[in-house]
Each structure stands twice: as structure tokens, then as C-alpha cells.
């Protein structure tokens, strides 16, 4: 079963990406997590995302297309990256989510690919 | 009072045995016990076991339906059946304790409470089954671990491994109580795995008086435990003890003999592997093992601790 782990990062996490003093520790956390996932043989795909302020969001309202700078929702925690993993069940997917170096992870099962 | 000569006077005790019947799937016994004996809600149980709350709710409902449909009732296990049934009860109580103990930071009040509840169940069981040494063994084990709870973090909140703990922060009354139950159990002359695990913790606790850890004694107790119950946790614990007692070379031999297909996701294995490779100055293997130990770790303060250890390799080289 394929599950997507949506990894939400805090403003501190996003700042750590650019901060020369915290950058190394931040990156190490992710590379250790990815290492453990890869060695377990469960990774289908995975990647990080550029910071939310770099996002462009389009929304249609009453048929009109609006483009705005920034993420869709202005919440404190923002999507920072994704892992798609192939595991036996949701329990196992949650186990992996609990090991991620972030404080919030949303886990959902993937739908089958479109034909 | 022995178990066979009277009906169980306590309803909760009855429920403990009912939840641990062979018809009930072992993986749901502990959650079922938490709900029916202690009245803990499914959402909280789900968090403690990292399971989706609606899934946990369904599993509990199914297990209870099975009890009803199968007309499973509480039956007093006879002398032949008792050890097996009791073991399932003890296992489930130990799992309650473990799920609370894993919350190292102690920040999650909902999980920390489980530790107290496990000890409560252990006390309840010793009260009604005073002639069962394994019941006392389990209680002794939990009390020994509990005695060191606050010492697992320093003043700044960082994780402190057992070997680095300040023994003046260990609770003397809890250690004494743990020793009392272990001695009572030993008088029965019937050894079991919970007594052995408690005995290992008892040796560790002696450091509070003597200032040193008798690793050879611990390694010997692990040998016995490996024969009785060779779980992955026991194999890793035994390897760590032997490495301390007889050296990292001996430790690595045992480490590499652990079935490799089982340890893919087992964090304690990788933490120990990293430590032993580091001691043997096998730098690349140590680095890789630290990385996996950190990647598999759920606790932020333990992650932090392992990061520091891993950085020591970079500094040394």
C-alpha cells in the first residue's frame, strides 16, 4: 500500500534551512531519516519543497482566476516536503511518520494511479 | 490466598484475565485492558500506541463483540492453564508500562499517566496473587525503572543514558520496594523472565551504593533471559551487557549474529551498533549506524543525544 507522509515544518524549521548555524543540524536530521527509510526499503519517492513564501497559488472565484503570492493557507506550520512510502498498513505508515524530524505529519493512503 | 481456592474478589482482576484470553488477538489485549479495566478512552490509547483513533476504536469494538458473540466469560484458569494465561496478563501490563515509559520527555501527560496505571495494575495483581513470583517480578521491574525516571533528563532537559545518570537522583524508596518484591519472588524458587529482567535492573540499581556496575553479573542474567525468552530486545540488551563486560570485540560478534532481517526498523540495535563500531574505530560503519539510529528514533531528546555522539566521530577524526 502506498501512503503519503506530508511533512509540515514550523517557521523555525524553514529559518534553519538558511541559518548557517542551524543548517547543518537541520539537514542532518532529514538525511538520517531518509537513510533509515531507504535502508528499510520502503521509499517510493520523496522530496523537499522550497519555502512557502516562494509559492504561487491560483484560485478560481466566481469563474475568475486569481493568482496570489504565498501558500494557499496562512497557517503556522507549512508543507515542507513529502515522502511516498510502500508499507503493509496504516499502522506502519504512522510509525514512520512518528520518526520524522518535524512536529506535524499528515498521513494518507494514495489512490491507485489513474489509467 | 491462592488463585484456585476462591472466586476473584475484584471485578478489575476478572477483566484483566478476560482481556487476555487466547481467543483475543494479542495485539489488542493491552488496548482492551486499558479501556475495560481502567476506563481509558480509545483516542488516548490510540496516541499511546501510534494508531489512528478511529482504527483503534474499531479494533476495540470488534474485540468486545468477539467476547460477546463467543460468550467468552471469565473462567478461573486451572493450575495447568494458569502460567500461560497469567503470562498474557503480565505481558499486557508490561506493554502498558512500556508505552508510557517510551515517552521519555514526560511532556505528554496522557502517556505518562500510563506508567502509573501499569504500576497500579501490577500492585493489584500482587495483592490477589501473592504466590505467583512472576507477578512480583514484573512489579519489581517496573518499580526499578520508575525509580530512575527523573534521572533520565538533566536540568537542561537533555537525555541522559543509564550509564551517565546521577544516582543521587534515583528514588531510594522505590528501589527498596522493588528489591522487596524481587526477594519475595526469589523465595518461591520458580524463576521467570520478569524476575530476570527485574534482577538486571536490580544490579544496575546497586551503582547507587557501590559507584560501579557489575556488567559480568548483568551479562550472566542476560544469558538466562536469552534462554527463556530470546526476544529482539533481550538479544540487543545481552549484546550491550557482554560488550561492557568482555569488550567491544565480543560485543560485535554477538551483534552480527542477531538475525539481520529483524533489525531493519529496530532503533536500539542501531544505537548499540553505532556505539560498538565507534569503540572499534570503524568510522564509516559507526557513522552509518548512527544515521539509522537517529532516523528510526521517535524521541527528540534521544535524537539530539545521538547527534552529539555521532559528531564526536567527526571531531576525533
Interface residues (C-beta under 8 A of the other chain):
Chain A: X25 X28 X29 X31 X32 X33 X34 X35 X36 X37 X39 X40 X41 X90 X91 X94 X95 X98 X99 X101
Chain B: X50 X51 X52 X55 X264 X265 X288 X290 X291 X292 X294 X295 X296 X297 X298 X303 X307
